[in-house]
Structure formats: C-alpha cells, structure tokens
Amino acid sequence: MLSEHDVQTCESCGARIRWTVTAAGKPMPVDADPAADGNTAVYADGTGRLRSRGLTRERPVLEHAEWLAKPHFATCTNKPARRSSRPGARTRQGVRPTPWRPR
C-alpha cells in the first residue's frame, strides 16, 4: 500500500501526482496511483525518495518493491505550452557567415 504523504496536485490540471527522480537525476511527475498499463517503474530508495526508471528491453519487468506508473506528461489534461530548452534563447537574424577558407 502506498502512503499518501508524498501526493501533490498538478498545477495545470489538478490531478494527483507524485514527484520522482529519474536515473539521470531529473525530476519527473507520475500519476499518484499505480497503473497496470504504465511504462515506468517507481520505487522508494533507502532515504524514502521516489525513484523511477523506464521499462527497457534489458529490464522489462518490475524488480523488488517497484510498482508501475504512468508519467504525468502523458496523462495531463491541461498541458502547459512547450518551453524552449535554453532559457533566454533568441531567434537569429541576419546573414549566416560562410565557413572560413584560407586564401
């Protein structure tokens, strides 16, 4: 049975979510309740932090105390607008310089 202490509400759609940390160290929201058709394995590490990993060809089944979840990105009903990957990115204008060639 999962505890309710780490359940939060999605700011966009109001759904119940849990925040996990991926193998790459990035935060990722998942739906709070387990999903039989999920593609993400979630588990609590030794400190109680939720960790997640995608099911892969090399590790296609759940291990130990993992449970299946769906990433909330896939189920959010009010997705925020996509942001640029670089903060402060600007569009380039003008002439593109030619590659340097010796004379």
HUVEN-V917676 format. One record per backbone hydrogen bond with DSSP energy under -0.5 kcal/mol. NH is the residue of the N-H (numbers start at 0). CO is the residue of the C=O. If there is no record, write none. Layout:
nh->{NH & NH}
co->{CO & CO}
//
This chain:
nh->{6 & 7 & 9 & 13 & 16 & 17 & 19 & 20 & 21 & 24 & 27 & 29 & 30 & 31 & 34 & 37 & 38 & 39 & 40 & 41 & 42 & 44 & 47 & 50 & 51 & 52 & 54 & 55 & 65 & 66 & 68 & 71 & 72 & 73 & 74 & 75 & 86 & 88}
co->{3 & 16 & 14 & 9 & 7 & 29 & 27 & 49 & 25 & 21 & 19 & 17 & 69 & 15 & 67 & 34 & 68 & 68 & 52 & 66 & 50 & 48 & 44 & 42 & 20 & 40 & 38 & 58 & 62 & 41 & 39 & 28 & 28 & 70 & 70 & 71 & 84 & 85}
//
